[in-house]
Amino acid sequence: MTAAVLLLCLALPCALHARLVQEGEDGFSECNDFFHQGSPPQGFSHPANVKICQRYQGDKHYATLYSTEHKIPVYSAFTYQEDAGGAWGDWMVEPQVDDSKSSLDEVSKGSDVTEKVPGLGTNQALEEDYASAEHQPGLLFHKAPPALTSSVPLTPDFKEKWAADVDLLIKEKLLPHCESGENLHLIAGAVPSNTKINDKVTVPEYVWLAACCNAPEAWSLGVIKRTGDVDGLEQVTVEELENQLSGGVKLFSNQCGGGALHPELRSTSEASTQTEEEPVKTPGAFSRFFQFLFCIIYEIIKSFLCLVWFLFKQVCNLIFGRLYWIWTALTTYIFALSKVLLNIPCDVLRVFANILCGFVRILNNALSVVCLILRLPTRFLCDMASFPYYTICAIPDVGIDILSGVWGVFMLGFSAVFGAFGGSFSMASFAGSSVFQRFIGQSEGYEN
């Protein structure tokens, strides 16, 4: 049995079919059976409202009138079933609400039909529209399948309390007087407020539920739960509920048996009527005199007690006023004295700190004068002490410079001698060459 229920829960989101009811069809078409005598409520006409007939596994499940303006249902109609399910998994959307020509006639997860339905979410609420810390989607009838077209924004506490209130109402007030739920028609709805979440989905001002049973005898009942009062639940007649909804609303055909009240409300109303119709006995002269005398004594005692109470309050105000004045003066004096006493150590520490700072300043000035006096002799002594060091360190450099000069002079003389010798040799060679050429020239002349 448990395995079968689990399998059913897993299969439901894929098998929940829905379609928009077109204008030419009668009422909610095949979903008219959810209404008393097959007649939907009257007085909810609005251009922004669309009719949805939803089925589950081939069976009709419930009918919804949905407001595309407020993105919440106006009402959803059900027939009571003992084995109706609870939460069935992921939230579903109705593709045909945004695209009436769409061939998708079954509710689906929004992420699965985003690309198939252009403008998805234009006319209906999506799951991401409920991204609010205060509100979450709540079904008008908590045992219905999880379609967002039959849900309204509710706080978690209100959502839980509304489901518990509806369960208790069905169990204790509806089923015992309706042959265990047979022929019990339920209509759950919401009235929008001026508040919206994410500037799109309207938060309801209150939610309501109307019940109609026509066996063994016809009767009706309504309840109202305002979103501002989590613990409150107002039980009303269907006629009172219709007056609150206004606009000439008629929830049930023929007022569900002529507007007959719920048996418990009927008993209370009859008892109240009998009490009002009982004759009132006129009191006698003695009774009226006794009542008059009693009223005089009552007023005298009341006036005396009021006077005593007034005097008591004045005395208490005087006493407590003086005590308050004394207490204020005492606390002010203690506070001022404490402030002065606490300031004495601070002042003493401040004086000692100033004296210490003065001594430090005097010492600093004295050291500055001493440094100024000792600055010139100290520099002279440092220069005298460093003279031998710089003199000794300069000897190797001077010796190197002298050797470099001697070597340069030597190289200069050497270069001069060899230059003179080379020049003389060049002149001798030139003269000898000239003489030799001339001598050879004359010899050749003689031979010729």
MARBA-700036 format. One record per residue (C-alpha): residue in three letters; x, z, y. Coordinates in steps of 0.5 Angstrom, whole numbers, plus 500, padded with zeros to 3 digits. Example, Ala and Ser with C-alpha at 12.3 -4.5 7.8 and 13.67 -1.06 7.14 Angstrom:
<vonus>
ala525516491;ser527514498;
</vonus>
This chain:
<vonus>
met500500500;thr506502505;ala509495503;ala503491505;val502495511;leu509494513;leu509486511;leu503486515;cys506489521;leu512484521;ala508478520;leu503479526;pro507477532;cys507470529;ala500469526;leu497472533;his493466536;ala490465542;arg487460547;leu483459554;val476458554;gln474452558;glu469452563;gly464448559;glu464453553;asp459458553;gly461465555;phe467466550;ser465461545;glu467464538;cys469471541;asn462472544;asp461476537;phe465482541;phe460483546;his453487545;gln448481543;gly453476544;ser453477552;pro459478556;pro459482562;gln456479568;gly459480575;phe466478574;ser466471577;his473469580;pro477463581;ala483467579;asn480469572;val481466566;lys478467559;ile482468553;cys480468546;gln485471541;arg485471533;tyr489474528;gln491471522;gly485466523;asp480472524;lys478473531;his481479534;tyr478481541;ala476477548;thr480478555;leu478476562;tyr485475565;ser486476573;thr492471574;glu492473581;his494481579;lys497479573;ile493484569;pro487484565;val480485568;tyr477487561;ser478486554;ala472487549;phe473489542;thr469491536;tyr471498533;gln475497526;glu477503522;asp484500520;ala486497527;gly493497527;gly497500533;ala504497536;trp506491532;gly513489535;asp515485541;trp510483547;met507476547;val505472552;glu500466552;pro503459554;gln496456556;val495461562;asp501457565;asp499451562;ser492449560;lys494443557;ser499446553;ser499445545;leu501452544;asp495455542;glu498462540;val501467543;ser509467543;lys515471545;gly517469552;ser524467550;asp521462545;val517458550;thr521458556;glu523451555;lys517448552;val512451558;pro514449565;gly513455570;leu512460565;gly510467568;thr507463574;asn500466572;gln501471568;ala506477567;leu512477563;glu516482560;glu522482565;asp517483570;tyr516490568;ala523492569;ser521498573;ala524505571;glu517508573;his512503569;gln512499562;pro506495559;gly501499556;leu495496552;leu488497555;phe486499548;his492502544;lys490499537;ala490492540;pro496487538;pro501487543;ala499481548;leu501482555;thr495479557;ser491485555;ser496490558;val497493565;pro503497568;leu503504566;thr507510567;pro510513560;asp506519560;phe499516563;lys500511557;glu501516552;lys495521555;trp490515555;ala491513548;ala490520546;asp484521550;val481514547;asp483517540;leu479523541;leu473520545;ile472515539;lys473521534;glu469526537;lys463523541;leu463515539;leu463515531;pro459521529;his453518533;cys454511531;glu454510523;ser462511523;gly463505528;glu459500525;asn456496531;leu460500536;his462495542;leu468497546;ile470494553;ala476497556;gly478494563;ala482496569;val481496577;pro487494581;ser490498587;asn494495593;thr501497589;lys505492585;ile511492581;asn517487583;asp512484588;lys508481582;val504485577;thr499490580;val498497578;pro491499577;glu488504581;tyr484507574;val482504567;trp476505564;leu472504557;ala465503556;ala462504549;cys455501546;cys452502540;asn445500537;ala444503531;pro441508529;glu439508536;ala442505542;trp446509547;ser452507552;leu457511555;gly463510560;val470514562;ile474513567;lys481515568;arg485515575;thr492513574;gly494519579;asp491524575;val494524568;asp490530565;gly484528568;leu478524564;glu471523568;gln466522563;val460518566;thr454513564;val455506564;glu450505570;glu455510574;leu461506572;glu458499574;asn456502581;gln464504581;leu466497579;ser461494584;gly459487585;gly453487581;val457488575;lys453489568;leu457491562;phe452490557;ser446486555;asn439489556;gln443495559;cys445497551;gly438499549;gly435500556;gly440504559;ala439510554;leu444515555;his449518549;pro446523545;glu450529548;leu449527555;arg441526553;ser441533551;thr444536557;ser440531562;glu433534558;ala435541559;ser437540566;thr430537567;gln426542563;thr430548568;glu428544574;glu421543572;glu420551570;pro415554575;val418559580;lys415565581;thr413568588;pro416575589;gly411581591;ala411585598;phe415591594;ser420586592;arg421582598;phe421589602;phe426591597;gln430585598;phe430586605;leu432593605;phe438591600;cys440585605;ile440590611;ile445595607;tyr449590604;glu450587611;ile452594614;ile457595608;lys460588609;ser461590617;phe464596615;leu469594610;cys470588615;leu472593620;val476597616;trp480591613;phe481589621;leu484596623;phe488596616;lys491589618;gln492591625;val496597623;cys500594618;asn502588623;leu504594628;ile508598623;phe511591619;gly512588626;arg516594628;leu520595622;tyr522587622;trp524589630;ile529594627;trp531591621;thr533585626;ala537589631;leu540593625;thr542586622;thr545583628;tyr549589630;ile552590623;phe553582624;ala557583631;leu561589629;ser563586622;lys565579626;val569584631;leu573588625;leu574581621;asn577578628;ile582584629;pro587582623;cys587575625;asp589577632;val594581630;leu597576625;arg596571631;val601576635;phe606577630;ala606569629;asn607568637;ile613573637;leu616570631;cys615563634;gly619566640;phe625568637;val626562633;arg625558640;ile630562643;leu635562637;asn634554637;asn636554645;ala642558644;leu645554638;ser644548642;val648551648;val654553643;cys654546640;leu654543647;ile660547649;leu664545642;arg662538642;leu668536646;pro674540643;thr671538637;arg672531638;phe679531641;leu681536635;cys678531630;asp682525633;met689529633;ala688531626;ser686524624;phe692520628;pro698522622;tyr693519617;tyr692512621;thr699512623;ile702512615;cys696508613;ala698503618;ile706502616;pro705498610;asp701493614;val706493619;gly712492614;ile708486611;asp707483618;ile714483619;leu716480613;ser711475614;gly714473621;val722473618;trp719468613;gly716464618;val722464622;phe727462616;met722457614;leu722454621;gly730453621;phe730450614;ser725445616;ala729444622;val735443619;phe733438613;gly729434619;ala735433623;phe739431616;gly733426614;gly733423621;ser741422621;phe740419615;ser735414617;met739412623;ala745411619;ser741407614;phe738403619;ala745401623;gly748399616;ser743395614;ser743391621;val751390621;phe751388613;gln745383615;arg749380621;phe756379617;ile752376611;gly749371616;gln756369619;ser759368612;glu754363611;gly755359617;tyr762358616;glu761355609;asn756350612;
</vonus>
